Amino acid sequence: MSFLESSIESLIFCSPKPIKVEEIIKVFEETKNKNYNEEKIQKTLSRLINKYKDDSYAFEIIESGGGFQFLSKNKFSSLNETLLKQQSKRRLSISALETLAIIAYKQPVTKSEIEKIRGVNCDYTIQKLLDKELIIIKGKSDKVGRPLIYITSDKFMDYFGINNLDQLPTIKDFKKEENSIGDEEEV
C-alpha cells in the first residue's frame, strides 16, 4: 500500500464525519505534501473503495454527504446493534456523572457533603453508583450520626481508563476550543 493510500485511509478513519476530497487536499497542503491533486486523490479513493468491498473486511468506505467515511458492512448490523444496546445500558446520567465527579475529587466524602455541593438529594444516584460498583463504602465518619463514607472503586478506574486518582483531569487540562466565542475570562 502506498503512502498516499495509507494517509487517506487514516484521514477517513479519524474524521468524525464524512471527509471531503477538498479537506483531504487541504490536509496534505498543510503538511507540505502538495504534490497530490484532486484527480490523484479521487483515483486513490476509488482503489480504497474497491479494496474494502472484499469480504475479508468487516467495514467499507462509502460516499456520504459529499465525503467519505468508514462504516461496518450491513451483514454485521445486528451484531453491532446488540453491542450498542448493551453499551448504552452502561451509560451514566448527568446526575450520576456529577455525583461521581464529586466523590472522585473530594473522596473520602459523605452523602451530606455531596448533597451540599449538588444542592439536591442524592440517595437514588448514590445507590445506582453502588449498584454499578463505581463507588464503594469505605466506612463510617466520626461526625454526628456516623454517616457512611464513599470513595471510588477499581471499577471506576477501569470505566474511565485511569490507573490512579492522580490521572484525573485538572481544570488546566481542559483547554479552550479554538472555535469558541468570547474571551477565556467569559467562559
MDAnalysis code that builds the backbone (N, CA, C; Angstrom):
import MDAnalysis as mda
import numpy as np

u = mda.Universe.empty(561, n_residues=187, atom_resindex=np.repeat(np.arange(187), 3), trajectory=True)
u.add_TopologyAttr("name", ["N", "CA", "C"] * 187)
u.add_TopologyAttr("resid", np.arange(1, 188))
u.add_TopologyAttr("resname", ["MET", "SER", "PHE", "LEU", "GLU", "SER", "SER", "ILE", "GLU", "SER", "LEU", "ILE", "PHE", "CYS", "SER", "PRO", "LYS", "PRO", "ILE", "LYS", "VAL", "GLU", "GLU", "ILE", "ILE", "LYS", "VAL", "PHE", "GLU", "GLU", "THR", "LYS", "ASN", "LYS", "ASN", "TYR", "ASN", "GLU", "GLU", "LYS", "ILE", "GLN", "LYS", "THR", "LEU", "SER", "ARG", "LEU", "ILE", "ASN", "LYS", "TYR", "LYS", "ASP", "ASP", "SER", "TYR", "ALA", "PHE", "GLU", "ILE", "ILE", "GLU", "SER", "GLY", "GLY", "GLY", "PHE", "GLN", "PHE", "LEU", "SER", "LYS", "ASN", "LYS", "PHE", "SER", "SER", "LEU", "ASN", "GLU", "THR", "LEU", "LEU", "LYS", "GLN", "GLN", "SER", "LYS", "ARG", "ARG", "LEU", "SER", "ILE", "SER", "ALA", "LEU", "GLU", "THR", "LEU", "ALA", "ILE", "ILE", "ALA", "TYR", "LYS", "GLN", "PRO", "VAL", "THR", "LYS", "SER", "GLU", "ILE", "GLU", "LYS", "ILE", "ARG", "GLY", "VAL", "ASN", "CYS", "ASP", "TYR", "THR", "ILE", "GLN", "LYS", "LEU", "LEU", "ASP", "LYS", "GLU", "LEU", "ILE", "ILE", "ILE", "LYS", "GLY", "LYS", "SER", "ASP", "LYS", "VAL", "GLY", "ARG", "PRO", "LEU", "ILE", "TYR", "ILE", "THR", "SER", "ASP", "LYS", "PHE", "MET", "ASP", "TYR", "PHE", "GLY", "ILE", "ASN", "ASN", "LEU", "ASP", "GLN", "LEU", "PRO", "THR", "ILE", "LYS", "ASP", "PHE", "LYS", "LYS", "GLU", "GLU", "ASN", "SER", "ILE", "GLY", "ASP", "GLU", "GLU", "GLU", "VAL"])
u.atoms.positions = np.array([
    [0.846, -1.179, 0.000],
    [0.000, 0.000, 0.000],
    [0.890, 1.241, 0.000],
    [0.536, 2.218, -0.797],
    [1.339, 3.434, -0.914],
    [1.114, 4.362, 0.280],
    [2.030, 5.316, 0.406],
    [1.902, 6.322, 1.464],
    [0.595, 7.081, 1.305],
    [0.243, 7.404, 0.064],
    [-0.988, 8.152, -0.189],
    [-2.215, 7.348, 0.244],
    [-2.265, 6.057, -0.109],
    [-3.395, 5.218, 0.292],
    [-3.508, 5.138, 1.813],
    [-2.392, 4.879, 2.458],
    [-2.393, 4.784, 3.926],
    [-2.827, 6.096, 4.563],
    [-2.357, 7.197, 4.002],
    [-2.689, 8.516, 4.554],
    [-4.175, 8.822, 4.412],
    [-4.716, 8.547, 3.235],
    [-6.145, 8.806, 3.017],
    [-6.987, 7.898, 3.908],
    [-6.584, 6.653, 4.013],
    [-7.265, 5.703, 4.897],
    [-7.291, 6.237, 6.331],
    [-6.158, 6.741, 6.783],
    [-6.043, 7.285, 8.132],
    [-6.946, 8.504, 8.319],
    [-6.978, 9.379, 7.329],
    [-7.814, 10.578, 7.421],
    [-9.301, 10.213, 7.472],
    [-9.706, 9.247, 6.647],
    [-11.106, 8.815, 6.659],
    [-11.444, 8.215, 8.021],
    [-10.529, 7.414, 8.536],
    [-10.758, 6.745, 9.819],
    [-10.888, 7.740, 10.967],
    [-10.030, 8.756, 10.997],
    [-10.028, 9.654, 12.162],
    [-11.030, 10.797, 12.051],
    [-11.599, 11.018, 10.883],
    [-12.566, 12.104, 10.730],
    [-13.900, 11.733, 11.383],
    [-14.438, 12.611, 12.239],
    [-15.697, 12.298, 12.919],
    [-16.917, 12.346, 11.992],
    [-16.754, 12.928, 10.813],
    [-17.840, 13.000, 9.828],
    [-17.249, 12.667, 8.462],
    [-18.095, 12.437, 7.458],
    [-17.539, 12.141, 6.130],
    [-16.570, 13.239, 5.691],
    [-15.383, 12.826, 5.261],
    [-14.352, 13.794, 4.867],
    [-14.399, 14.005, 3.358],
    [-14.414, 15.259, 2.954],
    [-14.496, 15.619, 1.540],
    [-13.100, 15.615, 0.915],
    [-13.054, 15.453, -0.414],
    [-11.784, 15.456, -1.145],
    [-11.048, 16.772, -0.893],
    [-11.786, 17.871, -0.875],
    [-11.163, 19.187, -0.646],
    [-10.474, 19.239, 0.719],
    [-11.090, 18.610, 1.716],
    [-10.491, 18.579, 3.057],
    [-9.216, 17.742, 3.060],
    [-9.228, 16.643, 2.322],
    [-8.030, 15.797, 2.219],
    [-6.900, 16.584, 1.572],
    [-7.211, 17.287, 0.475],
    [-6.204, 18.106, -0.216],
    [-5.646, 19.157, 0.733],
    [-6.522, 19.804, 1.485],
    [-6.099, 20.853, 2.423],
    [-5.137, 20.302, 3.483],
    [-5.411, 19.087, 3.984],
    [-4.529, 18.467, 4.980],
    [-3.149, 18.229, 4.376],
    [-3.119, 17.692, 3.158],
    [-1.828, 17.442, 2.502],
    [-1.074, 18.743, 2.240],
    [-1.790, 19.785, 1.840],
    [-1.142, 21.084, 1.607],
    [-0.528, 21.622, 2.890],
    [-1.248, 21.466, 3.996],
    [-0.764, 21.967, 5.279],
    [0.427, 21.179, 5.806],
    [0.524, 19.917, 5.413],
    [1.639, 19.088, 5.882],
    [2.750, 18.994, 4.840],
    [2.767, 19.909, 3.897],
    [3.833, 20.038, 2.887],
    [3.827, 18.929, 1.831],
    [2.754, 18.172, 1.698],
    [2.638, 17.146, 0.654],
    [1.774, 17.701, -0.479],
    [2.230, 18.766, -1.123],
    [1.416, 19.494, -2.092],
    [1.316, 18.802, -3.447],
    [1.995, 17.675, -3.620],
    [2.014, 17.026, -4.924],
    [0.791, 16.150, -5.189],
    [-0.217, 16.189, -4.338],
    [-1.408, 15.368, -4.535],
    [-2.559, 16.245, -5.012],
    [-2.931, 16.091, -6.272],
    [-4.048, 16.870, -6.800],
    [-5.350, 16.095, -6.644],
    [-6.448, 16.737, -6.993],
    [-7.772, 16.136, -6.810],
    [-7.922, 14.835, -7.592],
    [-7.408, 14.797, -8.809],
    [-7.522, 13.595, -9.642],
    [-6.810, 12.403, -9.000],
    [-5.610, 12.647, -8.477],
    [-4.833, 11.570, -7.852],
    [-5.539, 11.055, -6.592],
    [-6.100, 11.965, -5.830],
    [-6.807, 11.577, -4.607],
    [-8.077, 10.801, -4.961],
    [-8.813, 11.238, -5.986],
    [-10.022, 10.524, -6.419],
    [-9.691, 9.099, -6.863],
    [-8.597, 8.929, -7.631],
    [-8.187, 7.591, -8.083],
    [-7.823, 6.708, -6.889],
    [-7.125, 7.286, -5.933],
    [-6.739, 6.529, -4.740],
    [-7.973, 6.143, -3.930],
    [-8.922, 7.051, -3.815],
    [-10.179, 6.752, -3.121],
    [-10.917, 5.604, -3.809],
    [-10.945, 5.606, -5.129],
    [-11.599, 4.517, -5.877],
    [-10.936, 3.178, -5.586],
    [-9.600, 3.165, -5.541],
    [-8.876, 1.926, -5.212],
    [-9.223, 1.453, -3.802],
    [-9.270, 2.385, -2.859],
    [-9.595, 2.025, -1.474],
    [-11.032, 1.508, -1.357],
    [-11.955, 2.148, -2.057],
    [-13.356, 1.702, -2.033],
    [-13.448, 0.273, -2.550],
    [-12.772, -0.012, -3.656],
    [-12.769, -1.374, -4.216],
    [-12.099, -2.365, -3.275],
    [-11.005, -1.941, -2.654],
    [-10.282, -2.814, -1.717],
    [-11.213, -3.283, -0.597],
    [-11.978, -2.354, -0.022],
    [-12.824, -2.680, 1.128],
    [-14.139, -3.360, 0.750],
    [-14.395, -3.529, -0.545],
    [-15.561, -4.310, -0.970],
    [-15.317, -5.797, -0.754],
    [-14.062, -6.180, -0.623],
    [-13.688, -7.578, -0.411],
    [-14.321, -8.102, 0.883],
    [-14.782, -9.353, 0.852],
    [-15.445, -9.952, 2.016],
    [-14.526, -10.160, 3.219],
    [-13.230, -10.013, 3.026],
    [-12.317, -10.211, 4.158],
    [-12.304, -9.002, 5.102],
    [-12.988, -7.917, 4.714],
    [-13.073, -6.726, 5.562],
    [-14.474, -6.608, 6.149],
    [-14.556, -6.235, 7.407],
    [-15.847, -6.078, 8.084],
    [-16.446, -4.695, 7.854],
    [-15.695, -3.797, 7.253],
    [-16.173, -2.442, 7.020],
    [-15.861, -2.031, 5.590],
    [-16.455, -0.918, 5.179],
    [-16.268, -0.425, 3.819],
    [-16.184, 1.093, 3.847],
    [-15.683, 1.652, 2.746],
    [-15.667, 3.108, 2.604],
    [-16.862, 3.462, 1.733],
    [-17.705, 4.341, 2.245],
    [-18.864, 4.770, 1.466],
    [-18.821, 6.283, 1.286],
    [-19.469, 6.744, 0.218],
    [-19.586, 8.174, -0.022],
    [-20.899, 8.631, 0.590],
    [-20.814, 9.658, 1.415],
    [-21.993, 10.142, 2.128],
    [-21.851, 11.636, 2.377],
    [-22.876, 12.386, 2.075],
    [-22.851, 13.821, 2.329],
    [-21.716, 14.538, 1.624],
    [-21.328, 14.049, 0.455],
    [-20.252, 14.676, -0.303],
    [-18.863, 14.327, 0.189],
    [-18.774, 13.407, 1.146],
    [-17.475, 12.993, 1.675],
    [-17.404, 11.479, 1.783],
    [-16.348, 10.997, 2.408],
    [-16.116, 9.558, 2.523],
    [-15.944, 9.176, 3.986],
    [-16.468, 7.988, 4.337],
    [-16.341, 7.515, 5.707],
    [-16.324, 5.991, 5.740],
    [-15.757, 5.458, 6.825],
    [-15.789, 4.023, 7.068],
    [-17.100, 3.679, 7.768],
    [-17.733, 2.608, 7.324],
    [-18.910, 2.071, 8.004],
    [-18.787, 0.558, 8.022],
    [-19.339, -0.053, 9.052],
    [-19.342, -1.517, 9.062],
    [-20.333, -1.991, 8.002],
    [-20.070, -3.160, 7.447],
    [-20.925, -3.698, 6.386],
    [-22.274, -4.114, 6.962],
    [-23.296, -4.061, 6.117],
    [-24.672, -4.357, 6.543],
    [-24.820, -5.727, 7.181],
    [-24.041, -6.702, 6.733],
    [-24.212, -8.051, 7.276],
    [-23.846, -8.137, 8.761],
    [-23.189, -7.095, 9.292],
    [-22.825, -7.072, 10.709],
    [-23.735, -6.158, 11.529],
    [-24.788, -5.627, 10.908],
    [-25.619, -4.625, 11.586],
    [-26.298, -5.160, 12.847],
    [-26.824, -6.378, 12.821],
    [-27.499, -6.885, 14.025],
    [-26.502, -7.128, 15.156],
    [-25.320, -7.573, 14.808],
    [-24.257, -7.779, 15.795],
    [-23.867, -6.445, 16.440],
    [-23.652, -5.440, 15.602],
    [-23.264, -4.115, 16.092],
    [-24.385, -3.464, 16.893],
    [-25.617, -3.668, 16.451],
    [-26.771, -3.113, 17.159],
    [-26.869, -3.678, 18.572],
    [-26.626, -4.969, 18.709],
    [-26.655, -5.612, 20.026],
    [-25.593, -5.014, 20.940],
    [-24.386, -4.848, 20.416],
    [-23.302, -4.251, 21.201],
    [-23.664, -2.839, 21.642],
    [-24.174, -2.025, 20.731],
    [-24.518, -0.643, 21.068],
    [-25.630, -0.573, 22.112],
    [-26.595, -1.482, 22.042],
    [-27.652, -1.526, 23.062],
    [-27.068, -1.873, 24.424],
    [-26.153, -2.848, 24.434],
    [-25.519, -3.240, 25.692],
    [-24.714, -2.083, 26.271],
    [-23.995, -1.373, 25.422],
    [-23.170, -0.260, 25.901],
    [-24.017, 0.906, 26.371],
    [-25.149, 1.148, 25.712],
    [-25.990, 2.274, 26.128],
    [-26.574, 2.036, 27.514],
    [-26.750, 0.781, 27.896],
    [-27.241, 0.469, 29.242],
    [-26.205, 0.845, 30.292],
    [-24.956, 0.939, 29.886],
    [-23.882, 1.241, 30.833],
    [-23.616, 2.737, 30.967],
    [-24.291, 3.540, 30.177],
    [-24.059, 4.978, 30.238],
    [-24.566, 5.542, 31.553],
    [-23.945, 6.631, 31.964],
    [-24.329, 7.280, 33.221],
    [-25.129, 8.542, 32.931],
    [-26.102, 8.824, 33.774],
    [-26.879, 10.052, 33.650],
    [-26.013, 11.235, 34.076],
    [-26.485, 12.426, 33.756],
    [-25.767, 13.646, 34.148],
    [-25.648, 13.714, 35.669],
    [-26.730, 13.417, 36.381],
    [-26.677, 13.478, 37.849],
    [-25.693, 12.448, 38.403],
    [-25.633, 11.264, 37.774],
    [-24.675, 10.246, 38.223],
    [-23.243, 10.711, 37.963],
    [-23.015, 11.328, 36.807],
    [-21.669, 11.834, 36.499],
    [-21.263, 12.951, 37.456],
    [-22.200, 13.851, 37.756],
    [-21.901, 14.935, 38.703],
    [-21.551, 14.371, 40.076],
    [-22.363, 13.446, 40.545],
    [-22.136, 12.831, 41.858],
    [-20.815, 12.078, 41.873],
    [-20.554, 11.338, 40.820],
    [-19.313, 10.575, 40.715],
    [-18.098, 11.503, 40.689],
    [-18.218, 12.630, 40.003],
    [-17.115, 13.596, 39.958],
    [-16.834, 14.159, 41.351],
    [-17.881, 14.473, 42.082],
    [-17.710, 14.984, 43.451],
    [-17.002, 13.948, 44.310],
    [-17.443, 12.702, 44.221],
    [-16.816, 11.637, 45.011],
    [-15.361, 11.459, 44.602],
    [-15.102, 11.463, 43.296],
    [-13.736, 11.249, 42.798],
    [-12.778, 12.338, 43.277],
    [-13.219, 13.584, 43.224],
    [-12.326, 14.692, 43.570],
    [-12.292, 15.007, 45.068],
    [-13.346, 14.690, 45.792],
    [-13.417, 15.059, 47.213],
    [-13.243, 13.871, 48.157],
    [-13.104, 12.674, 47.637],
    [-13.083, 11.478, 48.496],
    [-11.993, 11.517, 49.548],
    [-12.255, 10.894, 50.683],
    [-13.500, 10.265, 51.112],
    [-14.551, 11.331, 51.430],
    [-15.806, 11.039, 51.094],
    [-16.859, 12.041, 51.224],
    [-18.160, 11.372, 51.688],
    [-18.955, 12.126, 52.456],
    [-20.243, 11.603, 52.938],
    [-21.368, 12.063, 52.010],
    [-22.532, 11.430, 52.150],
    [-23.691, 11.786, 51.329],
    [-24.099, 13.240, 51.572],
    [-24.062, 13.684, 52.812],
    [-24.470, 15.066, 53.105],
    [-23.512, 16.074, 52.462],
    [-22.228, 15.745, 52.398],
    [-21.266, 16.633, 51.734],
    [-21.545, 16.696, 50.225],
    [-21.894, 15.557, 49.644],
    [-22.230, 15.511, 48.215],
    [-23.484, 16.345, 47.956],
    [-24.503, 16.166, 48.807],
    [-25.762, 16.890, 48.641],
    [-25.582, 18.388, 48.836],
    [-24.675, 18.775, 49.715],
    [-24.396, 20.202, 49.935],
    [-23.814, 20.816, 48.660],
    [-22.934, 20.089, 47.987],
    [-22.320, 20.588, 46.751],
    [-23.341, 20.597, 45.611],
    [-24.091, 19.506, 45.456],
    [-25.045, 19.389, 44.347],
    [-26.327, 20.178, 44.589],
    [-26.710, 20.330, 45.846],
    [-27.928, 21.066, 46.163],
    [-29.205, 20.259, 46.020],
    [-29.073, 18.945, 45.838],
    [-30.246, 18.068, 45.719],
    [-29.991, 16.759, 46.452],
    [-31.067, 16.022, 46.716],
    [-30.951, 14.714, 47.355],
    [-30.241, 13.747, 46.408],
    [-29.324, 12.956, 46.942],
    [-28.515, 12.055, 46.118],
    [-28.696, 10.581, 46.456],
    [-29.729, 10.237, 47.242],
    [-29.933, 8.838, 47.642],
    [-29.966, 7.894, 46.444],
    [-30.835, 8.196, 45.490],
    [-31.026, 7.325, 44.329],
    [-29.736, 7.213, 43.508],
    [-29.102, 8.346, 43.260],
    [-27.889, 8.361, 42.439],
    [-26.764, 7.581, 43.101],
    [-26.578, 7.773, 44.388],
    [-25.531, 7.038, 45.112],
    [-25.816, 5.541, 45.067],
    [-27.087, 5.166, 45.225],
    [-27.445, 3.745, 45.167],
    [-27.139, 3.160, 43.789],
    [-27.433, 3.909, 42.727],
    [-27.137, 3.438, 41.367],
    [-25.628, 3.285, 41.158],
    [-24.845, 4.226, 41.674],
    [-23.381, 4.138, 41.550],
    [-22.839, 2.952, 42.342],
    [-23.455, 2.676, 43.490],
    [-23.074, 1.486, 44.271],
    [-23.445, 0.210, 43.507],
    [-24.645, 0.203, 42.900],
    [-25.090, -0.962, 42.119],
    [-24.154, -1.233, 40.944],
    [-23.683, -0.157, 40.313],
    [-22.764, -0.303, 39.172],
    [-21.325, -0.542, 39.629],
    [-21.125, -0.537, 40.945],
    [-19.821, -0.777, 41.567],
    [-18.762, 0.254, 41.163],
    [-19.217, 1.490, 40.868],
    [-18.281, 2.564, 40.547],
    [-17.790, 3.264, 41.811],
    [-18.565, 3.125, 42.895],
    [-18.144, 3.638, 44.202],
    [-18.328, 2.523, 45.227],
    [-17.633, 2.679, 46.347],
    [-17.778, 1.718, 47.448],
    [-17.899, 2.489, 48.758],
    [-18.412, 1.800, 49.765],
    [-18.498, 2.385, 51.107],
    [-17.180, 2.074, 51.801],
    [-16.465, 3.123, 52.176],
    [-15.149, 2.969, 52.806],
    [-15.273, 2.699, 54.303],
    [-16.333, 3.221, 54.886],
    [-16.515, 3.074, 56.328],
    [-17.514, 4.100, 56.814],
    [-17.385, 4.467, 58.102],
    [-18.275, 5.464, 58.686],
    [-17.451, 6.630, 59.210],
    [-18.029, 7.809, 59.088],
    [-17.372, 9.026, 59.552],
    [-17.484, 9.138, 61.069],
    [-16.604, 9.923, 61.659],
    [-16.665, 10.187, 63.096],
    [-17.634, 11.325, 63.411],
    [-18.229, 11.928, 62.376],
    [-19.166, 13.034, 62.567],
    [-20.455, 12.534, 63.211],
    [-21.276, 13.476, 63.649],
    [-22.548, 13.158, 64.294],
    [-23.397, 12.282, 63.376],
    [-23.927, 11.203, 63.923],
    [-24.754, 10.277, 63.158],
    [-23.956, 9.213, 62.424],
    [-22.636, 9.324, 62.459],
    [-21.725, 8.376, 61.812],
    [-22.159, 8.023, 60.383],
    [-22.220, 9.053, 59.496],
    [-22.643, 8.786, 58.114],
    [-21.608, 7.946, 57.354],
    [-22.095, 7.248, 56.330],
    [-21.217, 6.425, 55.500],
    [-20.268, 7.304, 54.692],
    [-19.071, 6.778, 54.459],
    [-18.067, 7.483, 53.658],
    [-17.917, 6.739, 52.330],
    [-17.957, 7.503, 51.233],
    [-17.857, 6.915, 49.895],
    [-16.528, 7.270, 49.233],
    [-16.006, 6.310, 48.474],
    [-14.817, 6.527, 47.644],
    [-15.056, 5.823, 46.308],
    [-14.232, 6.127, 45.331],
    [-14.341, 5.449, 44.038],
    [-13.729, 4.054, 44.130],
    [-14.146, 3.180, 43.228],
    [-13.689, 1.784, 43.229],
    [-12.676, 1.537, 42.105],
    [-12.138, 0.330, 42.085],
    [-11.252, -0.062, 40.984],
    [-12.020, -0.087, 39.665],
    [-13.301, -0.442, 39.739],
    [-14.126, -0.458, 38.528],
    [-14.273, 0.960, 37.963],
    [-14.294, 1.970, 38.834],
    [-14.320, 3.370, 38.401],
    [-13.083, 3.667, 37.561],
    [-11.926, 3.217, 38.062],
    [-10.665, 3.443, 37.343],
    [-10.726, 2.803, 35.955],
    [-11.227, 1.584, 35.904],
    [-11.326, 0.860, 34.638],
    [-12.317, 1.541, 33.699],
    [-13.457, 1.960, 34.228],
    [-14.516, 2.598, 33.437],
    [-14.003, 3.858, 32.741],
    [-13.162, 4.626, 33.448],
    [-12.657, 5.876, 32.896],
    [-11.236, 5.762, 32.344],
    [-10.689, 4.553, 32.347],
    [-9.389, 4.315, 31.726],
    [-8.223, 4.977, 32.430],
    [-8.264, 5.022, 33.751],
    [-7.146, 5.589, 34.506],
    [-6.610, 4.545, 35.476],
    [-5.359, 4.735, 35.899],
    [-4.730, 3.782, 36.814],
    [-4.743, 4.243, 38.260],
    [-4.790, 5.572, 38.462],
    [-4.858, 6.112, 39.817],
    [-5.519, 7.483, 39.774],
    [-5.868, 7.997, 40.937],
    [-6.603, 9.264, 41.001],
    [-5.776, 10.458, 40.548],
    [-4.458, 10.319, 40.540],
    [-3.606, 11.404, 40.053],
    [-3.824, 11.660, 38.564],
    [-4.392, 10.690, 37.864],
    [-4.631, 10.838, 36.431],
    [-5.960, 11.523, 36.117],
    [-6.746, 11.850, 37.141],
    [-7.975, 12.608, 36.902],
    [-7.598, 13.965, 36.323],
    [-8.364, 14.460, 35.360],
    [-8.024, 15.761, 34.773],
    [-8.187, 16.895, 35.781],
    [-7.318, 17.873, 35.668],
    [-7.440, 19.085, 36.479],
    [-8.051, 20.161, 35.597],
    [-8.421, 21.273, 36.180],
    [-9.051, 22.339, 35.400],
    [-8.145, 22.799, 34.267],
    [-6.845, 22.853, 34.503],
    [-5.939, 23.310, 33.443],
    [-5.851, 22.314, 32.289],
    [-6.314, 21.061, 32.496],
    [-6.316, 20.065, 31.426],
    [-7.417, 20.322, 30.399],
    [-8.409, 21.120, 30.766],
    [-9.495, 21.425, 29.840],
    [-9.124, 22.676, 29.066],
    [-8.716, 22.487, 27.800],
    [-8.291, 23.648, 27.026],
    [-9.465, 24.237, 26.268],
    [-9.401, 25.524, 26.060],
    [-10.442, 26.240, 25.349],
    [-10.439, 25.802, 23.888],
    [-11.619, 25.555, 23.341],
    [-11.709, 25.178, 21.941],
    [-11.330, 26.362, 21.075],
    [-10.655, 26.061, 19.951],
    [-10.208, 27.117, 19.054],
    [-11.368, 27.871, 18.431],
    [-12.498, 27.216, 18.254],
    [-13.626, 27.862, 17.601],
    [-14.644, 28.427, 18.593],
    [-14.244, 28.589, 19.861],
    [-15.172, 29.136, 20.842],
    [-15.275, 30.647, 20.674],
    [-16.346, 31.196, 21.185],
    [-16.607, 32.621, 21.042],
    [-16.340, 33.307, 22.372],
    [-15.728, 34.479, 22.311],
    [-15.507, 35.256, 23.521],
    [-14.142, 35.025, 24.130],
    [-13.850, 35.830, 25.158],
    [-12.578, 35.719, 25.850],
    [-12.620, 34.580, 26.842],
    [-11.431, 34.116, 27.231],
    [-11.332, 32.997, 28.161],
    [-11.969, 33.343, 29.498],
    [-11.874, 34.619, 29.912],
    [-12.434, 35.023, 31.189],
    [-13.954, 34.883, 31.188],
    [-14.584, 35.023, 30.011],
    [-16.032, 34.952, 29.909],
    [-16.540, 33.524, 29.972],
    [-15.695, 32.546, 29.674],
    [-16.128, 31.155, 29.573],
    [-16.338, 30.535, 30.902],
])
